[in-house]
Amino acid sequence: MSPFFSPTERANELRPVIKDLVWEIWAHHWPETSIREKYISALVRSSSTLFTFIWRSWPNSEDILNDVEKALLFAIKAHASQSPRKTGEPYVMHPINVASSCAENGLDSTGIIAALLHDILEDTDTSRDELTQMFGLDVSEIVEGLSKVKSKDKAMIDRDKVLTFLKILGPDKSDNLLRTILIKILDRRDNMKTIDVFRDEKQRRYGQETIYIYSSLANILGMRLIASELVSKSIKPFFPDQFDAVHKRCDLRQKSYITEAAFLQDTIRKAVADRISVKFLHFYPTLTDYLDRDKERLKITSPPLKLRLRVPTIIDMYTVLGYVHTAGLSPSSPTHKNSMEGISVVSESWKDYVVSPLANGYRAITTTIVFHKETWLLEIVSQETEGIVDWGILSDFKNESLRRFYYTSLMAFVNNISNIENMRYTDLQSITSSAVADIQVRLGSGSFIRLPKGSTVIDLAYLVDSDVGLYCNGALVNGQHQSVEYVLSHGEAVELQTTDTPRVRQSYFQIMKSRKALANYQETVRAYYNRIAYETGKKLLFEFVSLYKVPDVVFQENEETQLICSPEEIIDVGLCRVSVTQVLESHGIVVPTEGFFAQRSIVLPRVVDDLHNLMYAYPDCCNIFPLVDEDVVMQHVPENHQSIGVIHLHNKSCPNLDMNRTIIPVRWQIKLPSEVPLRIAVEDSIGLAGKITGIVAKNHLNILSLSADSRAGDPHRYVNLTLELRQDDNWKIDENRFINCLRMLRKLKEVRRIDTSME
């Protein structure tokens, strides 16, 4: 049996080996032997710390220690010639510190070794093949994922940052993906300890990245304490102008917290009356509490004070909640329940994250109270749930089911990243940061789906299935019917409902919060319009050849009429990218012309026969209304245009028309419905409503509904009007009255725009 060596003894045994590896090479950096001896001693102490953490997390870990020792010496040798860190110490101290953090938090040997070597490929001449041969495929895959993308072209820096982040998400194996991200988070934590040695601009950039990406990733994996530490170290460099003022307010609030928390504890103890063992953990206000991620600033108002109540079991959590609420029970106020004990429970504020954990595994009960005129957030945990509330995946990395849960949660975040090709680094920061507030809802099938906070039913529909989204007209949420615009809350049970009619709305661009759902929506609408465009293009082709007697366009095959044009060409005709004449001429078909010198260009007018066809959009530049305006043309909208309407309608003389693209004349052929809703954008003035209703009455039309609100802050407001039109033999008379009414309304100086839609 080999003798036992303590971690310290094992590290001291390595001293001569380490000295032999670095002594001559370090002479280039530190000619003085005393400095080299000092740093060798520092390496030995760091190695001892690393071995100690491994020994604590993995008892009987002789094999692990042997493998880690091999990687440690390899890293020391590989980084020996590298320039010292900005702090002056050998660079290899950094990977050793990161590996120690991994060992301290229970990562296995693969993760610890990968942490020791995480900069090897990026900073030394070591190849990935060499790394694989010495330490295995898993280690080399993780280290590759942690290596930055660096282009020679400085103009590609922003793109390189995006690709570097995506490399972190690259490992195929679930455990390797988790290890890669954990090492990257702990790597950033070690870098933030010495951030003040960098120039101001780099400090600010590092602080921003840390807050919006790395602390967010830590939150996604449930590591609240590490996430808070990353934020607290980033606030000063990222908000240097606001830091001092907020720091003073934070210090003052901490002082008042200590006294008030003691009083609140005594009050809760009286309410519980020693029936349950309750331990209190103080969450003193920190700078992290003042961070507003959405607006990239520090909050001016003071955040709620926090106090944790730790009880033995999950059942005790609900019991303590009942005691606290009973202490503040009084029927005198529906909003705040008053009590002689001084506790006021904010009505309906309590949240149960035990039955419905958050996407990051958070399992606690929270409730908001008012005590001595201060708002407090009470967090109730049990001995069973506290670890995962604070540490998430690091509460027990050895637990396979826990790793599987966080891998699923992580992939839900990854799958919500869309449009990678055109993504900017600021977009990536926004996506990652917003994922911190993600919610989960339960579908009718019993499965859970992750959504950004503020997501609606239509977000959910397009995340579940694009066809479901296209036909979704609402949902049963907790048994009650809600519209597609209903904002979902965490833990709600949702059963999506569909209709036979596809629903396409421009307003979805404003209400959808999930980028993935929005991308699915745009792709679905594009495919839907392509189907419509194919049928429209085919109809136009047949109409054209019939009108101008061009028999060569079609031929018979299997008793079916076939077009010589490809489906793509037919869709282009339907979308107004090209005219029928242009397509036929591209196939060598001569289109008849009139007269000897006639221009060989015949453009068939496009018929618009639906008042609410959202395939068409009406830009503000022309203020067109169907039937009312003449000399109207249409033009296909470029793919990157943020609009549902893929075809824009303009006046023939509009300067915004692109003369290099096809322009198609419009012919109206609309049968107006019995009820026509109008939305009139106006600049408010006294007596405006009377002017509008007077014009409607003058044209002998009936108003079914009229609404307006002049209290809005925007000077451009809206009047909503619904007119009734007869559908009997007099429909043409009412149509003419309607057209004349709109022409008169548009002459009012206060009217800016009139449109109609089903939204």
Long-range contacts (C-beta under 8 A, 24 or more apart in sequence): 7-48, 7-51, 7-52, 7-54, 7-55, 8-48, 8-51, 8-52, 10-47, 10-48, 10-51, 10-65, 10-69, 11-44, 11-45, 11-47, 11-48, 11-51, 12-44, 12-48, 14-44, 14-47, 14-69, 14-72, 14-73, 15-40, 15-44, 17-73, 18-43, 18-44, 18-47, 18-73, 18-76, 21-73, 21-76, 21-77, 21-80, 22-76, 22-77, 22-80, 22-90, 25-80, 25-81, 26-80, 26-90, 28-81, 29-83, 29-84, 29-90, 39-89, 39-90, 42-89, 42-90, 42-93, 43-76, 43-90, 43-92, 43-93, 43-96, 46-93, 46-96, 46-97, 46-100, 47-72, 47-96, 49-100, 50-96, 50-99, 50-100, 50-103, 50-112, 53-100, 53-103, 53-104, 54-103, 54-112, 57-103, 57-104, 57-106, 58-108, 58-109, 63-109, 64-108, 64-109, 64-112, 67-109, 67-113, 68-99, 68-109, 68-112, 68-113, 68-116, 70-134, 70-135, 71-112, 71-113, 71-116, 71-117, 71-135, 72-96, 72-99, 72-116, 74-116, 74-117, 74-134, 75-116, 75-117, 75-120, 78-120, 78-124, 78-126, 79-119, 79-120, 79-123, 79-124, 82-123, 82-124, 85-194, 86-194, 86-197, 86-198, 87-194, 87-197, 91-119, 91-123, 94-119, 94-190, 94-191, 95-119, 97-190, 98-183, 98-186, 98-187, 98-190, 101-186, 101-189, 101-190, 102-182, 102-183, 102-186, 105-182, 105-186, 105-391, 105-394, 105-397, 106-394, 106-396, 106-397, 106-398, 107-179, 107-182, 107-397, 108-397, 108-398, 110-136, 110-138, 110-139, 110-142, 110-175, 110-176, 110-179, 111-142, 111-179, 111-182, 111-183, 111-397, 113-139, 114-138, 114-139, 114-142, 114-143, 114-146, 114-179, 114-180, 114-183, 115-183, 115-186, 115-187, 117-143, 118-142, 118-143, 118-146, 118-183, 118-187, 119-146, 119-147, 121-147, 122-146, 122-147, 122-148, 138-173, 138-176, 141-171, 141-172, 141-173, 141-176, 142-171, 142-176, 142-179, 142-180, 142-183, 144-170, 145-169, 145-170, 145-171, 145-176, 145-180, 146-180, 146-183, 146-184, 146-187, 158-424, 158-425, 161-425, 161-428, 162-420, 162-423, 162-424, 162-425, 162-428, 165-213, 165-428, 166-420, 169-414, 174-403, 174-404, 174-407, 175-403, 175-407, 177-407, 177-410, 178-221, 178-393, 178-403, 178-406, 178-407, 178-410, 181-217, 181-221, 181-410, 182-221, 182-393, 182-394, 184-214, 184-217, 185-214, 185-217, 185-218, 185-221, 185-223, 185-226, 185-230, 186-226, 188-214, 188-230, 189-226, 189-229, 189-230, 189-233, 192-230, 192-233, 192-234, 193-233, 195-233, 195-237, 196-237, 200-237, 200-240, 203-237, 203-238, 204-237, 204-238, 204-240, 206-234, 206-237, 207-234, 207-235, 207-236, 207-237, 207-238, 207-239, 208-234, 208-238, 208-429, 209-429, 210-234, 211-235, 211-238, 211-291, 211-293, 211-433, 212-293, 212-429, 212-430, 212-432, 212-433, 213-428, 213-429, 213-432, 213-433, 216-432, 216-433, 216-435, 216-436, 217-432, 218-392, 219-360, 219-435, 219-436, 220-359, 220-360, 220-409, 220-410, 220-413, 220-435, 220-436, 220-438, 221-360, 221-392, 221-393, 221-394, 221-406, 221-409, 221-410, 222-360, 222-361, 222-362, 222-388, 222-389, 222-391, 222-392, 222-393, 222-395, 222-406, 223-390, 223-391, 223-392, 223-393, 223-394, 224-362, 224-389, 224-390, 224-391, 224-392, 225-390, 225-391, 226-391, 226-394, 228-286, 228-288, 231-287, 231-288, 231-291, 232-286, 232-287, 232-288, 235-287, 235-288, 235-291, 235-298, 239-297, 239-298, 242-297, 242-298, 243-287, 243-298, 246-287, 246-290, 246-298, 247-287, 249-290, 249-302, 250-285, 250-286, 250-287, 250-289, 250-290, 253-285, 253-302, 253-305, 254-284, 254-285, 257-282, 257-284, 257-285, 257-305, 258-282, 258-284, 260-305, 260-371, 260-372, 260-374, 261-305, 261-307, 263-342, 263-371, 263-372, 264-307, 264-371, 264-372, 264-376, 265-307, 267-327, 267-341, 267-342, 267-343, 267-371, 268-309, 268-323, 268-324, 268-327, 268-343, 270-327, 270-341, 271-323, 271-324, 271-326, 271-327, 271-341, 271-343, 272-320, 272-323, 275-319, 275-323, 276-311, 276-312, 276-316, 276-319, 276-320, 276-323, 277-311, 277-312, 278-309, 278-310, 278-311, 278-320, 279-309, 279-310, 279-311, 280-307, 280-308, 280-309, 280-310, 281-307, 281-308, 281-310, 282-307, 282-308, 283-307, 283-308, 283-379, 293-433, 293-434, 293-436, 294-434, 304-368, 304-375, 304-376, 304-377, 305-374, 305-375, 305-376, 305-377, 306-376, 306-377, 306-378, 306-379, 307-376, 307-377, 307-378, 307-379, 308-378, 308-379, 308-380, 308-381, 309-378, 309-379, 309-380, 309-381, 310-381, 310-382, 310-383, 310-386, 311-380, 311-381, 311-382, 311-383, 312-382, 312-383, 313-382, 313-383, 313-384, 314-354, 314-382, 314-384, 314-385, 316-382, 317-354, 317-364, 317-365, 317-380, 317-381, 317-382, 317-385, 318-365, 320-380, 321-350, 321-365, 321-367, 321-380, 324-367, 324-369, 324-378, 325-350, 325-367, 328-369, 336-370, 342-371, 342-372, 343-369, 343-370, 343-371, 344-369, 344-370, 344-371, 345-369, 346-370, 346-375, 351-490, 352-491, 353-490, 354-385, 355-491, 356-440, 356-442, 356-490, 356-491, 357-440, 358-438, 358-439, 358-440, 358-490, 359-409, 359-412, 359-438, 359-439, 359-440, 359-450, 360-392, 360-409, 360-438, 361-388, 361-392, 361-393, 361-402, 361-405, 361-406, 361-409, 362-388, 362-389, 363-388, 363-389, 364-389, 409-450, 412-438, 412-449, 412-450, 413-438, 413-450, 415-516, 416-450, 416-452, 416-514, 416-515, 416-516, 417-515, 417-516, 418-515, 418-516, 418-518, 418-519, 419-515, 419-519, 431-515, 439-488, 439-489, 439-490, 439-491, 440-490, 440-491, 441-488, 441-490, 441-491, 441-492, 441-493, 441-494, 442-491, 442-492, 442-493, 442-494, 443-494, 443-495, 443-496, 444-493, 444-494, 444-495, 444-496, 451-488, 451-513, 451-514, 452-513, 452-514, 453-513, 454-487, 454-513, 455-487, 455-488, 455-512, 455-513, 455-514, 455-517, 456-484, 456-485, 456-486, 456-487, 456-488, 456-511, 456-512, 456-513, 457-482, 457-483, 457-484, 457-485, 457-486, 457-488, 457-494, 457-496, 458-484, 458-485, 458-508, 458-511, 458-512, 458-517, 458-521, 459-488, 459-512, 459-513, 459-514, 459-517, 460-488, 460-494, 460-496, 460-517, 461-496, 461-517, 462-512, 462-514, 462-517, 462-518, 462-520, 462-521, 462-524, 463-514, 463-516, 463-517, 463-520, 464-496, 466-520, 466-521, 466-523, 466-524, 467-524, 468-496, 468-498, 469-517, 469-520, 469-521, 469-524, 470-502, 470-503, 470-504, 470-524, 470-525, 470-528, 471-498, 471-499, 471-500, 471-501, 471-502, 471-503, 472-496, 472-497, 472-498, 472-499, 472-503, 473-497, 473-498, 473-499, 473-501, 473-503, 485-511, 502-528, 504-528, 504-614, 504-644, 505-614, 505-644, 505-759, 506-614, 506-617, 506-643, 506-644, 506-645, 506-757, 506-759, 507-759, 508-644, 509-642, 509-644, 525-644, 526-639, 526-646, 529-575, 529-615, 529-646, 530-571, 530-575, 532-574, 532-615, 533-570, 533-571, 533-573, 533-574, 533-575, 533-615, 534-567, 534-570, 534-571, 534-574, 535-574, 536-573, 536-574, 537-569, 537-570, 537-571, 537-572, 537-573, 537-574, 537-575, 538-563, 538-570, 538-574, 540-573, 540-574, 540-580, 540-604, 540-606, 541-565, 541-570, 541-573, 541-580, 541-583, 543-604, 544-580, 544-581, 544-584, 544-604, 547-604, 548-591, 548-592, 548-602, 549-592, 550-584, 550-589, 550-591, 550-592, 552-589, 553-584, 553-589, 575-636, 575-646, 575-647, 576-606, 576-634, 576-635, 576-636, 576-647, 576-662, 576-664, 577-636, 577-661, 577-662, 578-662, 579-603, 579-604, 579-662, 579-664, 580-604, 582-662, 603-663, 603-664, 603-665, 604-664, 605-664, 605-665, 605-666, 605-667, 606-634, 606-664, 606-665, 606-666, 606-667, 607-667, 607-668, 607-669, 608-649, 608-666, 608-667, 608-668, 608-669, 608-670, 609-669, 609-670, 609-671, 610-670, 611-670, 611-672, 611-673, 611-676, 611-756, 612-756, 612-757, 612-758, 614-644, 614-645, 614-757, 615-645, 615-646, 615-647, 616-645, 616-647, 616-648, 616-649, 617-643, 617-644, 617-645, 617-646, 617-647, 617-648, 617-649, 618-645, 618-648, 618-649, 618-755, 619-648, 619-649, 619-650, 619-656, 620-753, 621-650, 621-654, 621-656, 622-649, 622-650, 622-651, 622-654, 622-656, 623-746, 623-753, 623-754, 624-649, 624-650, 624-651, 625-742, 625-746, 625-754, 625-755, 625-756, 626-668, 626-670, 627-668, 627-670, 627-672, 627-735, 627-738, 627-739, 628-739, 628-742, 628-743, 628-746, 632-665, 632-666, 632-668, 633-657, 633-663, 633-664, 633-665, 633-666, 634-663, 634-664, 634-666, 635-661, 635-662, 635-663, 635-664, 636-661, 636-662, 671-731, 672-725, 672-731, 672-734, 672-735, 672-738, 673-725, 674-724, 674-725, 674-726, 674-727, 675-704, 675-722, 675-723, 675-724, 675-725, 676-722, 676-723, 676-725, 676-738, 676-756, 677-720, 677-721, 677-722, 677-756, 677-757, 677-758, 678-720, 678-721, 678-722, 678-723, 678-754, 678-755, 678-756, 679-718, 679-719, 679-720, 679-754, 679-755, 679-756, 679-757, 680-718, 680-719, 680-720, 680-721, 680-745, 680-751, 680-753, 680-754, 681-716, 681-717, 681-718, 681-751, 681-752, 681-753, 681-754, 682-716, 682-717, 682-718, 682-719, 682-750, 682-751, 682-752, 683-715, 683-716, 683-717, 683-750, 683-752, 684-710, 684-715, 684-717, 684-750, 685-750, 688-719, 688-748, 688-750, 689-719, 691-748, 691-750, 692-719, 692-721, 692-745, 692-748, 695-741, 695-744, 695-745, 695-748, 696-721, 696-723, 696-741, 698-741, 698-744, 699-737, 699-738, 699-740, 699-741, 699-744, 700-737, 701-725, 701-734, 701-737, 701-738, 701-741, 716-752
